[in-house]
Amino acid sequence: MRGITRARWAACVIAAGLLATACGGGRGVGGAGVLTSSWGDPQNPLEPANTNEVQGGKVLDMIFRGLKKYDPKTGKAQNWLAASIDTKDSQTFTVKVKDGWTFSNGEKVTARSFVDAWNYGASLRNNQKNAYFFGYIEGYDKVHPDSGPQTADTLSGLKVTGPRTFTVRLNQKFSSFPATLGYAAFAPLPRSFFTDHAAWLKKPVGNGPYLIDSYTRGSAMNLKKWGAYPGPDPARNAGVTLLVYTDNNTAYTDVLAGNLDLVDDVPSTQLKNVATDLNGRYINTPAGILQTLAFPYYDPKWNTAGARKVRTGLSMAINRKQITETIFRSTRTPATDWTSPVLGAAGGYQAGLCGHACDYDPAQAKKLIQEGGGFPGGRLTITYNADTGSHKQWVDAVCNSVNNALGNDKACVGNPVGTFADFRNQIGRHKMTGPFRAGWQMDYPLIQDFLQPLYYTGASSNDGRWSNKRFDHLVDRANAETDTARAIALFQQAEGVVRDNMAAIPLWYQNGSAGYTARLSHVALNPFSVPVYNEIKVG
């Protein structure tokens, strides 16, 4: 994945930043057996390799099934269309696809359905947002070069060996590779995707428990249950109508009025009342989402031994407990490591890894910041995008906490950027001069996903360009390790390097939240904070 530009940031997709221009108030509940849910128009067409935000991802999760599927309760990767994925060396994998699976147009799902889809997703010519997910496969540098012309059309590491078997050779050992294959970018595609691409984009054909019936941008998408779905997880309702909202406060009000069945992002302003308002029909559950402060290590002033002390002192000047309780009403939990509790101890989560450096200690914070030479430039500015979520509130709260710790009400200020797009453009051009808001929503429930994309030298989402040879070495060893427990232990050592350098400041883990009407039952959010639509019952 090194050197690949990555646009997937949790904070942009969790808030309402990608919603369309039309408002969704007062449109009524769904028909018999059909539920209505708040939603936002996808940023990109619903190609599996081109959808890198939650709104489009919700639809892909309903209309596609891949080789693996993540358990909606535990997040564990389970074989789904894969009959088996075998390897002897953690670099070459043999995949056998189960028989009996079809797309909703009747076409059989075969080995080529996967290989063709992955080749399409990886190719630079197709400009797919999720192309970097194929970066581990041999030949990626030829089909998607960082610079220069594309010199191959297909990945040399993919070979179809039978109607339902194919092999995958990686460019490095990666023992956990099979667990990544539940991500939507790895979904299979029918021949109609390639033979009449324009028609497919208008009405995507998948192999999941739902069919797209209609879609009007800025208004609604209607999905209906696919009665002939061959999988073991059929829809327990007649369909889902996704209604576009520009304001989740409006969606919440519509749920209270009975005009909407489900809002899956309860606004922070309503959190104090939601449990009472909805008579307990409220979900607040941990999700694989972490909020951090990142730093511009391309600026020499932030890449010194003194700056490391400053970063640690800054971490200790932040009263995480107070901020998560007062602003977020305990829908956030103070972070004590750089992953997520949803991984569990067996998956690599290390509660308390950050130690005292993540505790609120104003006196020690002031001491360390002074010993480190103070904030570069004399004042700390925290940059964030002002157009989505409650970023201004929490950034102001962080600065107030820092200012109180230092006894200087001008030591820290927020630096708002008008739009998320401008914010990301500045980050991409390496224009940050101080810490900036960062967030991560896991792509798949592996400790590797919380570490390598963000901190490996030149990695896809290493926006601050942090680099540490020991960290890189430990990650390489972990990826090559065939024993899962030993691999996780090595990743944990690598996370210790992140801690010792305070490469980023962990702020809080984010929960998923949802509220729903009495029409619905069996409502739950998966570890990615997305409703498990197919399990919801209506009436």
Secondary structure, DSSP 8 states (H G I E B T S, - for coil): -TT------HHHHHTTTT--SS---S----STTEEEEEE---SS-S-GGG--SHHHHHHHHHH---SEEE-TTT--EEESSEEEEEESSSSEEEEEE-TT-B-TTS-B--HHHHHHHHHHHH-GGGT-TTGGGGTTBTTHHHHS-SSS----SS-TTEEEEETTEEEEEBSS--TTGGGGGGSGGG----HHHHHSHHHHHHS---SSSEEEEEEETTTEEEEEE-TT--SSS--SSSEEEEEE-S-HHHHHHHHHHTS-SEESS--GGGTTTHHHHTTT-EEEEEEEEEEEEE--TTSGGGSSHHHHHHHHHHHHT--HHHHHHHTSTTSEEE-SSSS-GGGHHHHT--TTTTGGGGS--HHHHHHHHHHTTSSGGGSEEEEEESSSTTHHHHHHHHHHHHHHHHT-TTSEEEEEES-HHHHHHHHHTT---S-EEEEEE-SSS-HHHHHHHHHSTT-TT-TT----HHHHHHHHHHHH-SSHHHHHHHHHHHHHHHHHHT-SEEEEEEEEEEEE-TTEES--B-TTS-B-GGG-EE-
